[in-house]
Amino acid sequence: MTSGAFVRQKSQFRDRPEGGPDRHHLYVALACPWSQRAAIVRAVTGLEIGISYAHPYRDERGWAFTGDRFTDDVNGFAFLQQAYDSSDPSFEGRVSVPVLWDKEAGRIVNNESADIVVIFDEWTGGTLYPADKRAEIDEVGAWIYEAFQNGVYRAGFSRSQRAYDEAFAGVFSALDRMEALLADRRYLTGDAITLADWRLLPTLLRFDAVYHTHFRCNGRRLIEYPNLLRYTRDLYAQPGVADTFALDEVKEHYYTTHDELNPKRIIPAGPLDLGFT
């Protein structure tokens, strides 16, 4: 934090993988939007790579594998912290998801969602990040991430009125800009879905249920933006995408993990209509 502003931790594992998907394993928590990016691209490309899901509640020990569907069948880890410790015993940062794990080397290859979705696309033919669109995908993704996707966190975890006001303004400026952009195109960069769209979608899916209330981004709701709502419905209806979104896990994670924002850990019942399910 500086001047009350939230500063996101940088991903510390940014290697390229050796070998193909059969050598690797994906760790995610469907509660997390960055994890959902990787889960979506895995689903829509049909990538055959193993996956383990962490429990949505995260305490001071970090993401946990508590049993049943929240089980690590590869390493038997009880906490994802063990993957970080095995990869770098000196690691002292916050344990984050997603994680791309090299089963043969026994270490984390990458924990940056933006990298992992590119890797997955490369493994499946490269149709979501084509060479002739990369500059545009990266450009639109950069301002959307900074103002909107990271912006909601900057608003939620701000420690001063000024920091909050700046983040709030950025979030709704970005929403207005996306709404205008989608007035004459189906997707962010044209008529075809790209990584820019799959990187954005998880934040849109969480906006009304979490960020609008929990992070105080209460200027307008997603359902008040007709172009963005149409776009969200379109992407959510793509085969396999709905299976990567667990609203109950999303709400449990945000409303029970951040005690500084919700000390009583009461999970709101609404919204009753998200508009895209």
N, C-alpha and C positions, 0 to 999 in steps of 0.2 A: 504494500500500500504506500502511495505517495500522495500527499495532499488530499487524503481521503479517497483516492481512486483505486479501484481494483486492478491488479496486475496479474495476468495469467502466467502460470508456470510454463516454461518452454519444455517441449518434449526432448528428452535426453537420449533416446535411442532412435537413430535415424539411418540405420544401415539398409543397404539393398540386400534382398534375400539371395541365398545360394540354393540352387535347385528349384523345383516346382512346388505346387501346392501340397503334394503328398508328403513332403518333408516338413510341412508347417502345420500349426494349429492356431486358431483364433480364440482369444479370450475377450468377452464383452460383458457388459451389463446393459440390458435393454432399457433400463431407466435412463441411461446416459445418452444424450443426443450425438456425441462424437462416436460412441460405440454403434449407435444405430446406423450411422453412415456406412460403416464397414459391413454390418449385417445386411443392409439393403443391397449393396453392390454384390455381395456374395449371393443373395437370393435372385436378383434380376438377371445376373449373368449365368446362373447355374453352376457356379464354381464349386467344385468338390473339395472342400477343406473342412476338417473337423472344427467344432465350435463348442465352447463351454461358457455357461452363463453364470455370472455372479449374482448374489442376492441383492435386491435393491437397497436394503438398509446398509449404510456405511457408517461405522463408528470410528474411533481413533485408530483402530487396527487396519482400517481400509476395507476394500472390497473382499467379501468372504464367499466361500463355497460351503453352504450350510447343509447340503444333502438334497435328495430327491432331484428335482430338475436343476438345482443349483450345485452341480457336482463337477469336479475336475477329473475326467476319466483318463487323462493323459499322464499327469504327474501326481495326482492325488493331493494337490495343495489344499490346505484349509483356508489360506488367505493368499491373495494375489501378491502380497508383499514377498512371499517366498520366491516367486518368479523373479522379482527385482533383485532380491538378495543373491539368488543363484547367478544372475547375470552380471551383477556389479556389487560386491560386498560393501563398497564404499558409498553406495547410493543413499542419499539422505532426503530426497525430494518427496513429493506426494505421489502415491501410487495411483496411476490413472489407467483408464481403458479407452480405446481398445488396445490389445497387445497382440502382435504377431510373433509367435514363438517358433523357434527352430528346434524341432524334436531331436534331430541328429546331433546338433551342437549343444543342446541343453541350455539355450539362452534366448533372451529377447532380441529380436531383430529390429523391430520398429514399434513405437508406441504413439506415432503421430497419425491421426485418422486421415488427414489429407494425403499422406504418403501411401497409406495402406490401400485406399480405394484406387489409387493409380496402379499399384502393384497388382491388385485383383483384376483390374481392367486389362493390364498387359497379359496376364495369365490366360485371359479368355478372349483375346482377339483385338482388343484396343478400340472397340467401337464407341465407347463413352468418352474417350479423351483423344479424338483424332488429331493428327498433326496440324491440319489446316484450321482447327478451331481452338487450339491450346491457348493462344494469346488472349482470345476473347473469353474463354472459360476462366482463365487465371485472373483477368482484369475484373470481370463481374464478381467472381468469387472473393476477390480481395476486399472490395468495398462492402460487400454484403457481410462478410465475416467481421470486419472491424466495427462497422456501425450497428449491425443488427445482431448477429449471432454471438459475438463477444459483448456487444453492447447491452444485451439483457442482463448479463452477469455483472457488468460494470454498474448498471443501475441497482441491481439487487444487493450487491455487496459494497456499495459506496459507503464511505464513512464521513461524508460531508455533504451539505446541501448542494454546494456548487458541483461536486463530482456527480451527484445524482442527476441534477438538472441537465448537465452536459450529456450524460449518457442517455437520459430519457429523450432529449431532443434528437440525438443521433438515431435512436431506434425508430422513431416515428418519421423522421426524414427518410430513412432507408425504406420503410414500409411504403411511403408515398412514392418513392422512386421506383420500387419494384412494381407497384400497382400501375404506374404509368408505362413502364417497360412492357408489361404483359397485356397492355391494351391492344397491341397490334401483332402479337406473336404468341404462340402456344406455350413455348418454353423460354428459358432465360436467354438462350443464344440462337433461337430460331424454331424450326419445325421438328427438331429431333431432340430427344432427351440426352443430356450429357452429364458428366460428373458435377457440373455446376448445380444442376437441379437436385441430384441426390445428396449433395453436401448441404443444401439449404433445407430440404424437406423436414428433417427432424426438429428443427427449431420452430417451424411453422406448426407442426403437429402439437407441440407443447405450449404454444403461445397462450391460448385462451385458458387452458386448464392450469397452467403454472405461472408463466412469466407475467401475465396480466395482473395477477393477484400477489403471488409470492414475491416477485421481484419488483412490484410496484410500477409495472409498465402498463398503466391503466388508462392511457389516452383513448384508445379504441381497441376493439377486438378484431381478430382475423375475419370473423364473419361479417364485418362491416366493410370489407374490401372485396368487391365482387370479382375482380380479375384474379386476385390472389386466392380467393376461396375456390374459384373454378379450377385454377392451377393445382391447388392442393388436392382437391377431389380427384383430378385427373391422375396425378402421381400416386396417390394412395390406392387407386383402383388398379394399378399395374400389378400383374401376377406376382405374388410372393411378398409384396410390400406390407400389407396389413399384418402379416405374421411377425413382422419385426417391431411392431408397435404394441406395447403392453401398458395401457393407460393406468391400470391399477399399480403396476410397478413404478411407473413414472411418478405418480402422485405420492406413493409411499416413500420413495427416495427423497424427493424434494422437501416434503412437509414433515418428515421425521428426522432428517439428517442435519438440517441447518437450524440448530437450536437458537442461534442468535436472531434468526428471522421468525421462527415459529416455536417458541419455547415450550408450549403446551402440546406440541406435536399432534394437533387436531388436523385431520385430513378433510378438506372441503368436499362436500357431496357433489357439487357441480363442477363445471357447467353441465346442464342437462342436455344440451345440443351443441356438439362441436361443429356440425355443419359438413363434415367430410366422411363420416363413418356410415 
